[in-house]
Amino acid sequence: MQDLNALLDKSLSQLGYELVDMEISNRGKLIRLFIDKPEGINIDDCVLVSNHLSDLLAVEHDIDYDRLEVSSPGLDRALKKEADFVRFNGERAQVKLRVPVEGRKNFVGILRGLEQDQLAIECEGVLHHVALSNIDKAKLAPEF
């Protein structure tokens, strides 16, 4: 799976897209990709990437799948890489930790930057710092 992730990441970046997340389910027969680019994703982007990756995966003999799905990450996109936290600085996010910090594992607030592998998140007017290595899951949490 690591090789597949690297292959897809490299191929997508050459097309100008970012691989946000990948899910493999149904015993590896379904590959679901979430892609993004700074100006956002539309259906034409998904079709272009799907066609490109279908051709790419056809020549990779060790990748066996039945269905490939390509989608936008949505408004509540996952934040996985350090660059995600930098890009979405100032946005509202939900962060779940592996080990509690200041007595809590869940934070919902405004991302306030990164410094020395520490994420700053402001919740209810209080600034908290959490280690990136302690983040279990993080995603944008837009308010409507």
C-alpha positions in Angstrom: 0.0 0.0 0.0 2.9 2.3 0.7 4.2 1.8 -2.9 0.7 2.6 -4.2 0.4 5.7 -2.1 3.8 6.9 -3.4 2.9 6.1 -7.0 -0.4 8.0 -6.8 1.1 10.9 -4.9 3.8 11.4 -7.5 1.4 11.0 -10.5 -1.2 13.4 -9.1 1.4 16.0 -8.2 2.6 15.9 -11.8 -1.0 16.7 -12.9 -1.2 19.6 -10.4 -3.3 17.8 -7.8 -2.8 16.8 -4.2 -3.6 13.3 -2.8 -5.5 14.2 0.3 -6.5 10.7 1.4 -6.8 7.1 0.1 -9.1 4.3 1.2 -8.8 0.7 0.1 -11.7 -1.5 0.9 -13.6 -4.6 -0.1 -10.4 -6.7 0.1 -8.4 -4.3 -2.0 -10.9 -4.3 -4.9 -12.1 -0.7 -4.3 -9.6 2.2 -4.3 -11.2 5.5 -3.2 -9.1 8.7 -3.6 -9.7 12.2 -2.4 -7.9 14.9 -4.4 -7.6 18.6 -4.1 -5.9 21.7 -5.6 -5.8 25.3 -4.4 -8.8 26.5 -6.5 -10.9 23.4 -5.6 -12.1 20.3 -7.4 -15.0 19.9 -9.9 -16.3 16.9 -11.7 -14.0 17.5 -14.7 -11.0 17.2 -12.4 -12.3 13.9 -11.0 -12.9 12.5 -14.5 -9.4 13.6 -15.7 -7.7 12.0 -12.7 -9.8 8.8 -12.9 -8.9 8.3 -16.6 -5.3 9.1 -16.0 -5.0 6.7 -13.0 -6.9 3.9 -14.7 -4.3 4.0 -17.5 -1.5 4.2 -15.0 -2.8 1.3 -12.8 -3.4 -0.8 -15.9 0.4 -0.9 -16.6 1.3 -1.6 -12.9 1.0 -5.4 -12.8 1.0 -5.8 -9.1 -2.0 -3.6 -8.5 -5.3 -5.5 -8.7 -8.5 -3.6 -8.2 -12.1 -3.6 -9.6 -13.2 -0.1 -9.0 -11.5 3.3 -8.7 -13.4 6.3 -7.2 -12.0 9.8 -7.3 -13.7 12.5 -5.3 -13.2 15.9 -3.7 -12.3 15.8 0.0 -15.3 17.9 0.8 -15.7 20.9 3.1 -14.6 18.8 6.1 -11.5 17.5 4.4 -8.9 15.5 6.4 -5.8 17.3 7.6 -2.9 14.8 7.5 0.3 16.4 6.5 2.1 19.3 8.1 1.5 21.3 4.9 -2.3 20.9 5.5 -2.1 22.6 8.8 -0.1 25.5 7.3 -2.4 25.8 4.3 -5.5 26.0 6.5 -4.1 28.3 9.2 -7.0 30.5 10.4 -9.7 27.9 9.6 -11.9 26.0 12.0 -10.8 22.4 12.6 -11.6 19.4 14.8 -8.5 17.7 16.2 -8.6 14.3 18.0 -5.5 13.3 20.0 -4.0 9.9 20.8 -3.0 11.0 24.4 -4.9 13.7 26.3 -3.3 17.2 26.6 -4.5 19.5 29.4 -7.1 16.8 30.3 -8.7 16.5 26.9 -8.4 14.5 23.7 -10.8 16.5 21.4 -10.3 20.1 20.3 -12.5 22.2 18.0 -11.2 25.6 17.2 -9.2 27.8 14.9 -5.8 26.7 13.6 -3.2 29.2 14.7 -0.1 27.9 13.1 2.8 25.4 13.6 6.0 25.9 15.4 8.6 23.2 16.1 6.2 20.3 15.4 3.6 21.8 17.7 0.1 22.8 16.3 -1.5 25.8 17.9 -5.3 25.7 18.1 -7.5 28.3 19.7 -10.5 26.9 21.4 -13.0 29.3 23.2 -10.4 32.0 23.4 -7.6 29.8 24.8 -4.6 28.8 22.8 -3.5 25.2 23.1 -0.4 23.5 21.7 -0.4 19.9 20.7 2.4 17.8 19.2 1.8 16.8 15.6 2.9 13.3 16.5 0.0 13.1 19.1 -2.7 13.9 16.5 -4.9 10.8 15.7 -7.3 12.5 13.3 -7.8 16.1 12.2 -10.3 17.6 9.8 -11.7 21.0 8.8 -14.9 21.8 10.7 -16.7 24.6 8.8 -19.6 26.3 10.4 -22.8 26.9 8.4 
